[in-house]
Every structure is written in structure tokens, then in C-alpha cells.
Amino acid sequence: MKYVLVTGGVVSGLGKGVTASSIGVVLKACGLRITSIKIDPYLNTDAGTMSPFEHGEVFVLDDGGEVDLDLGNYERFLDIKLTRDNNITTGKIYQSVINKEREGEYLGKTVQVVPHITNAIQDWIERVAMVPVDGQEGPADVCVIELGGTIGDIESMPFIEALGQFSYRVGAGNFCLVHVSLVPVLNVVGEQELEENVKEKLSQFCHVPAANIFTLYDVSNIWHIPLLLRDQKAHNAILKVLNLESVAQEPKLDEWVARATLYDTLQDEVRIAMVGKYTGLSDSYLSVLKAPDAYKAAWTLLKGADGVLVPGGFGDRGVKGKMMAAKYARENNVPYLGICLGMQLAVVEFARHVMKFPDADSTEFNPNTKTPCVIFMPEGSKTHMGGTMRLGSRRTFFKVTDCKSAKLYGDVNYVDERHRHRYEVNPDMVPAFENAGLQFVGKDETGQRMEIIEIPDHRFFVGVQFHPEFKSTPSKPSPPFVGLIAAACGQLDQVLQDSCNGHVVAAKHKLGDSSSTPL
């Protein structure tokens, strides 16, 4: 097994995740099999209980692991399926060591950061790196490891020490260090593209050959990053360090070139209003009394959109605005996609304004409602928050075959999608909803858990309990998102026809060539 470690310096948020993913893409294009590991030095066991304001989006894996968003980058760029063990945190490492200490594994020893924590880190990396993630048998050729945070952070120190030891454990020719840093430019608009004299200076101070220093400047879209690495022959430098020159081929990135070029040539826009609680906007925009100007501006933006997307979330903040958006889309025949909470709120809105149940609500927001449209799942926990939701890949069966969702998925009988929720549509109210015109076209294997809703006579009004974004990739965009974009730009009928005929890729390209941006 060969290892590539990606670290970052100067400031956080430089793009280590995209860089690590792009390195994997180029090496995969050289004919190598790739796996990935993300190290997060925070003390949390996983990302599940952190707010998106605190750490960005929580990404959910097939096995239910709630992990850092960078693992989403790895899966999408490399077309692999990772597990919760591919995300290492300080919390997981210390928890495993403390558990071993309680079990007597270190009996008689003083348990210390070195060697016990550092050994645990190295053992974890070696174990997980050997697990195949690309659907083939046997381990990958190269494991790309990203160390989160910035070199110099106190919480990173045990990992830096462990990885230093690890480079000696695996031996020369099996470990390559890639450091991502910032070269600032003062009083100049734009970024510096490293010239040879600058590379020589960096080489002198960092003890890295000038030929191994590469520029990753801002680009029009991230699909260009693997191409930048390829064009500068970064793969050759990595292959040389790893002694893989004799087995690797020249990278074949035709699909990435086509994707990056397509994105840059698109001109027509499709406007999607995303109504969410984590957009960085204050809740005051929902209140006419508190902020009439913001309220008016928000409505103007919504009414100028070609489609509406209401994503998931937790808690009652922003709920009224999301329901207003669902109501507007339903009444004005505007394409709508509700994800998780976005589906639940569409159900509540339908009950209030179509079925005339003014008290209709979710028990998440009103435990005493007389019309509980959305209820707490019986297997959930109200005392422990971490890892207690309905998580990971679950199967949804289409109960209505002649519906938009089934057609978008290619007229299959079922789909496997990833979930992350504690509340669900009340199955006791489903007959009343369907009598009023709201269809539950997708359900779980028991038929009691509602997964997909549609309003049949609407242009596109779809809600999904799962999170389709977690399995959407550049080469295989998620069908619900394709449907929303297609409906928003007037091409849904053609896309549905192409999907049913098995021409999903052709449908995507048709959208891209006409009047939308890629998903």
C-alpha cells in the first residue's frame, strides 16, 4: 500500500479537500485504485452533532456514518463508497484507547499520547486503507490521507507525530507528503501564479525540489483542479516518490476535460431559490413586523426564481419561511423539491391550507398539536443526540409507477438513498392526504414509512424524506435534482422520456447544452 498525505498551512480553508480529491482523480486516471481517509483533529466522535455554521455540512455515508464534508468530495470525485471508519477524529482515537485501557489491554502500563495514541492512529490508518471502496476485490493501490486543520494547531500535534512515525513504519517509496499552502499577493488584484524564481525561493526555504512545487490558483469551476495537476505533471512527481512510475499510465481525463469545458461554455441561467435556515441570513426576513424591507426582498427573490428548493434542517428556526415557500410553489405551479424537513413541511402546509387543518404541525415544533402530520420515530432517542437518528442507506419502493420520481430514476422498482432524520410523516394520516390529492409514491419496505411525495397535477412538486445530494456525483447527478432543474427550464417532459428509455446521460448533456448549469 502506498500513502499520500495532504496537509495545510498558513490558514484553514485553502482547499485541502479538493486538492486531495483531485490528486486521487489524477492517480486513478493513471490506472491506479484509490481509497481515502480524512483526519479531523476535533474531540467530537463524529460530525453529527455539529451545526453547519460550526463545521459546514454533515455528510452521511451508506453505513450511517456522519462525517466531514470532504468525504463527500472523495466519493464524488473518485466514484467510491466510504465508511465511517474512513473519517478519523481525535474523539474516536481517544475513545478506542480508553476502551482498551478499561479492558486491561495496557495492564501495567502508563497510557500516554506517545506511544499509545500515536500507535492507535497508525493502526487505524493501516486497517482502513486495506478495505476496498471501489466495488472491486482486494485493497487499493494508493490511500490519500487528508489531515484537517492547519499545521501548528495544538489538537493536530498527536496526528503529526503519528504520521511522522508512520512514514518510517511504511518505509521509503511508500509515503508521499503534499503540503498545501498560501502564497499571498499584496496590493495586486488576483492570485499569484508561481514563477520559476518564486519556486526556487520556496524550494530553498522548504527543502522541496522546485520541480515538485505546483500552482493551484482560483479557477472558474473545481473540475479544472485535476486538470491543473495533470498539466503541471504533478502526478509524475508523486509517482516517482512512490516508485509507481513503471506501473502507471498517462492520465486519461477526457471526461473531466469535457465537464470543465461544458461548464465554462454555458450561458443561460436557471434560478433556484434555496430556502434554508443555514444560509447566513437572519430569521428576521420572515417577519413583516421586524424587518419589512428584508421580508419584501426575500419574497422578490423567491418570486423571481424558476424553481424552489427547501433543504433539510433541525429545530423550528426558519420553519415558517420554508412553509410559505412550499405554499407559494404549490399554488403558483412553480417547480418544488423538498428534502427531508423540506418534504415534511410541504406535508404540513398541505394539511393546513388544502385540507383545512389550521392546527396541523410536526410534533418536533408543537408536541401538543391536535393534527400531528409529522411524528417522532418510535426507534429514536430523545435523550442522546449523537448517532441516534435514522441514518444511512435505506430502500425506497415505488408504489405508484406512473409518477415523475419513478420515471426520473429510470422506471426502477426501488432505489437506495441515504437518510438522516428523527421525524417522519404520520402513517395514520396518509389516507386522508391521498384523498385530498397528495400522493405518497415511495414508501419503505413496510409501507408505513413515507419516502416520496408528489402532487400529480403540478408541474413538479416533489418531496423526499432521504437526502439525494449525498449520492449525487458529477457523472451521475441525482434524479430529483435533475427533475427540479429540468422542470425549472421547461425540459422535464424530454428528460422523463429519456430517463425511461435509459438515456439518462443524454438527458443530462441536453440540459447542459441548453439552459441550465450542471449539478
N, C-alpha and C positions, 0 to 999 in steps of 0.2 A: 504494500500500500504506500502511495506517495501522498504527501500532505503539502497544501499551500495555505499559509496563514496570512490573513489580511488584517492589518492593524491601522489605526488612525491617529493623527497627531494635530496639534495646534488647537483645533476646535472640533466640537461634535457636529454631526450633520453634514459631513463632507460628501457623503455618498458612498460609504464603505460597502453598504449592502448591494447597491447597483454595480459597484466595481467588482465585488466578489462574485455576483451572479454573472457578470459579463466575462470574467476570467473563466468561469465554468463553461459558458457558452462557447468561447473560442477553443478551449481544450476539448470539449465534446465534438466540435466541428473538425478537430484533428483526428477523430476516431476513437477517443478515449471515453470510458464510462466515468461519470462524475457523481459524487454524493456531497452533501454539505452539512455543516454544523455551525450553529450560531451560539456564541457565548455572551450572555448578559450578566454583568457583574453585580446587578442589584440583588438585594436579600429576598425579594419575593420568590416564592417557589415557582410561580409562572406569572404570565401577564394578565390572567383572568380577572383580577380584582382592581386593575389599574384603569383610571379614566383615560379616554383618548386625549384629553388635554394634557395628561401627565406623560404619556408614552406613545401616543399615536394609536392607530387601530390595533385591536387584538385580532390576530389571525387564528382561525380554527382549522385543525388538521382532521384527516379521516378518523383517527383514533380518539378524537375528542380533545386533543391537546390544545390548550390556549397559549399561544406563543407570540413571539415578536413578529412584526410585520415583515421583517427581512426574510423569514422563511417562506412567506408568500412570494417574494421576489424569486427565491431559489426555485420554488415549484413552477412558477410561470415561465421563467427564463429557460429552465432546464428540462421541463416536462417530466418531473419526478414526483413521487409521493413520499413525503417525510413523516416522521412520527414525533411524538412529544419528546423523545429522548434526543432528537437532533437539536433541541434547544437546551443548552446547559445554563443554569443560573447558580449564583452563589448559594441561594436558598436550597436548591436541590443537592448541591455538593455537601454542604454542612449537614443537611438532614440525613443524607446517606451515611456520613461519617459518624454522626451522633448515634444513629440507629445501630451501627456496627459496634460502637463503644458500649452501648447498653446491652447488646447481645453477647458481650465478652470477647469479641474478636481481637481486641487490642489488650487483652488481660495482662496486667503487669506493666503496661507501657504508659508513658505520659503522652497523651494525644496532642499533637501540635500541628501548626499550619504546615511546617516542613518537618517530616515528610508526608504526614497522613493526608492533609488536604491536597497537597500538590500531587501525590500519588493517585488520589481518588480522581482528580481531574484528568490525569493522563490515562488512567484505566478506562474512564468513561469514553474518552475520545477514541481510543483503540477499539473498544467494544462496538460503539455505534457506527464507526467508519466501515466496519465489516458487514453491516446489514445492507442488502441490496435495496435500492429505492426506485429503480427504473423498470421493474417488471421482469428483469432477467435474473437468472440464477448466478450465485456467486458474488463476491464483493466487487465494488467499483475499482477503477484504476487509480483515481485521484480523489482525495477528500479536501474540499475547500472549506477552511475554518475562518469565520469572521469573529474577531474579538471586539465586542461592543464598547462604547465609550471612547475615551481618549487616553493615550499613553501618559502616565503620570497620575491618573486618578487613583486614590487610595484603594478603592474597592477592587481595582483591576490587578493589584500587585500580586496576589497569590496565583492568578492565572498567568501573568507574565513570567513569574518564576517557574511555574509548572511547564509552560510552553518552551522556555529555555532548556529545561531538563529534557523535555520531550524531543527536541531536535537532536540531542545526543542519544536518546533512547532508540530512535528510529535510524539514526546513522546518516552519514554524508550521502548525498544523492537521493535522499528520500524526503527532504524538508526544504521548502522554499518560503522565504519571508517577503511579503509585499506590504510596504508601508504607504498609506495614502495621506498626503499632507497638503497644506495650503501654501501657495506662493502668492502673496498679496501684491497688488499693484496700487500704489498711491497716486492720487491726482490724475488718474487715467481712466477713461471710460472703457469698460470691458475687462477681460481677463488676459493674463499673460500667457502666450504660447511660448513654451520654453525654447530659447535659442541655445546654440551649442555652448556659448560662453557661460550661460547660466547653468546648463547641465554639468559643465566641468567644475564650476564652483560648488554645486551641490555634491558632486562626486567626491571632491576633495574633503568636504566637511563631514560627509555621511559615510565615507568609505564604501561607496557603491560604484561600480563601473558606470561611466557615463552612458554606455550602450544599454544599460538596464534602467535608465530613467526615462519615463514616458509622460506625455501630457494628456490629461483628460479635462478639456475645457468644456464650458457650457455648450450644449447642443440644442437643436430645435426639438428633438424628442429622444428619449432614452434608448430607442432601438439603434441609435448611432454609436453607443458606447462600445459594444463588442467590435464594431467595425473600426473604431479608432484604435483599439488594442491590436486588431489584426493588421491594420495599415502600418503601424509602427513596429510590427514584428515582436510584440510583447510575448506572444506565445513561444517564439523561438528562445527567448531568454529564460522563460520558465521551464521549457522542455530541457534546455541544456543543464540547468541546475538539478533537475530531477532525473537526468540520464534517460530521457524518453525520446531523444531525437531519432533513434533508429526505428522506433515502433509507431511514431506519429506521422500523419499525412498532412499535407497542406490543408488549412481550414476551409471547409465548404460552407459558405454563409449566404447562399443565393436567396434563401427565404428572408433572412434579416435585411439584406440589401433591398429587396422588393418592398418589404414592410416600411422601412425607413423612408424610401423614396416615395411610396404611396402617401404616407402621412404628410410629407413636405409639399406634395402637389395638390392636396385637397384645398378647395376654396369655399364651397358652400358650407354654411353653418347650420347645425340643428341645435336649438336651445332647450336644454333640460333644466328645469328648476328643481334643485335638490333641497327639500325642506327638512332640516335636521337640527338636533339640539347641540351638536358639537361643531358648528360652523364658525365659532368665534364671535357670533353676534349675540347681543344681549336679548334676553327674553322680552324686553320692553317693546320690541317691534310687534308683539302680539296684542298689545293693549292700546286701544284708541285713546283712552284717558291719559295714560302715562307718556306716550310718545306718538302723537298723531302723525307727525311727518315720517317717522320710521315705518309706521304701520302702512301709510299710503305708499311709500316707496317699495315696501315688501310686496304689496298687492300688485303694484305696477309691474314689478319684475315677474311675478307669478303669471299674470295675465298675458305677458309678452312671450311666455315660453311655449315651445311646441309640444312639450311633454312634462310630466311631473314625476319625480322620484322621491319617495319617502322611505328613508333607510331605517335601520333598527336603532335601539337605544333602551335605556333603563330609567325609571323614575318618571315623575309627572311633569317635569320641566319641558316646555315646548309642545306638550300634547295637544293643546287647543289649536295651535297653529297648524299642526300636522293634520288634524281632523278637518279644519277649514280648507286646507289644500285638497284633501281627498274629496270633500263635498263639491268644491269648485270643479275639479276634474270630472267627477261623475255627472254633474248637472250640465256641464258645457261640452261633453263629449271629447275631452282632452285626454290623450293617452296617459295612463297612470300605471306605475309599478310601485307596489308597497312591499317592502322586505321586512319580515319578522314583525316588529312593532308596527311598521307601516301597513302590514296586512291586518293586524288586529284592530288598529284604529279605523281602517276602512270599514271593517265589520261593525264596529260601534257606531260610526257615523251613519251607516246604512240603517241600523236599528233605530236610531234617533229620528232621522228625517224621512225615511221611506216607510218604515214600519210603525212610526209614531210612538216610540217608546222613549219619552224625554229623559227618563232616568237611566237609560241603557249606559253601561260603562264596563270597564275592566276592573276586576277586584284588586288589581295592582294599584289602582288610583282611588277606588271607592269600595272598600271591603264590604260595605253595608248596602250596596246598590240592590234595588228590587229586580233589576233586569241585568243579571250578570252574563254579558255576552262573551267575556274572556275570563277564564278562571285559572287559579294556581294548579299546576300539575300535581297529581297525587304523590308522585315519587320524588318531588323536590324537597329541599330542606329550607326552613325559614330561620334557622339558627346559624348555619355555616354557609358562607358565600362562595368560597373558592372551590371550583370543580364540582358543584352540585347541580348544575343545570342539565338540560337535555343537550348533550354535546356530541359532535362528531357526525360521521356519515350515517344517514338513515334512509330507508327506502320509501319512496312515494309511488303509489299505484294510481294510474289514471282511471277514474270511474266514469268519466264522460270522454269518449274517444273523439267526438266531433267538436273539439274545443281548440282555441288558439294555442294554449300551452302545449297540449299533446302534439299538435302539428309542428310547433317550433322545435320540439325535441325529436322530431322525425317519426311521429306516429308509433313510438315505442309503448310497451305496456307499463313500464315503470322507469323511474330514474333514481339514482343515488346522489343525494346532496347533503351538505354539511349544515348542522343546526347549532344554535346557541340561544336557548330561551328557557324561561321558568313558567311562562303562562301560555295558555292555548285557548282556542275557540271552544266555547261550551257546547259539547256534542248534543245536549238536550234541546238546544235552540235551533239546531241545524234544519229540521223540517220546516219550521216557521220561516227561516231565512230563505230556503229554497222556494217555498210557496210565494214569497214576495219578490222573487226574481234574482236572488243572489245564488249562484251555483258554486258548490264545492266540488271541483272537478278532479282534485287529487287528495287522496287520503292515505294514511299509513296502513300497515297490513291488517290491523284490527278493524279498520273502518271507523274508528272512534276518534281519531286524531286528524284534524283538518290541516291539509298541507298547501292546497292551491285554491284560490277563489277566482271567479270570473263573473262579469256581467255580460251575458251573451250578446245583447243588442247594442253594446257600447263599442266604439272603435277599438279600444284596447284598455280594458280595466282589469288588471291582474294583480293579485296579491299572493305572496309565497311566504310560508312560515320559515322556510330554510333561508340560507344565505348563498345565493347563486354566485356571488362575487368571489367566493373562496376557491371555486374550481374554474373560474374563467381565466383563460390564457390567451396570449397574443394569437396563437394559431387556432384556438378553439374558443371563441368568445361565448359566454353563457347565453343560452337561448332566451331567457326572459329579458336580458338587456338588448339582445338583437331585436326582439319583438318591440320593445319600447322605442328604440331608435328608428326602426322601420316604420312603425305607426306614426311617429312624430314627423317623418319626412315623406309620408304618403306612399310607402312601398311595402306595406305589410302584406297585402294580398300576394304579391310576387314572391316575397320571402317565404310565406306559408306554403305556396305551391312548390318552390324549390326545396324547402325542407322536407316536405312529404315525398318528393321524388329522390331524396338522398343527395341533393346538391347544396348542402349547407355552405361549403366553401365558396361555391359560385355565388351564392346569395350574399355572403359577406363581401366579396370583392365588388359585387354590383353596388352595394351600399357605399363602399369606399369610393368607387369611381363617380358616384353621383352626388349625393347631397348630405353626407354625414361625415363625422370624424370617426376613426377606428376606436373600438372598445378596448 
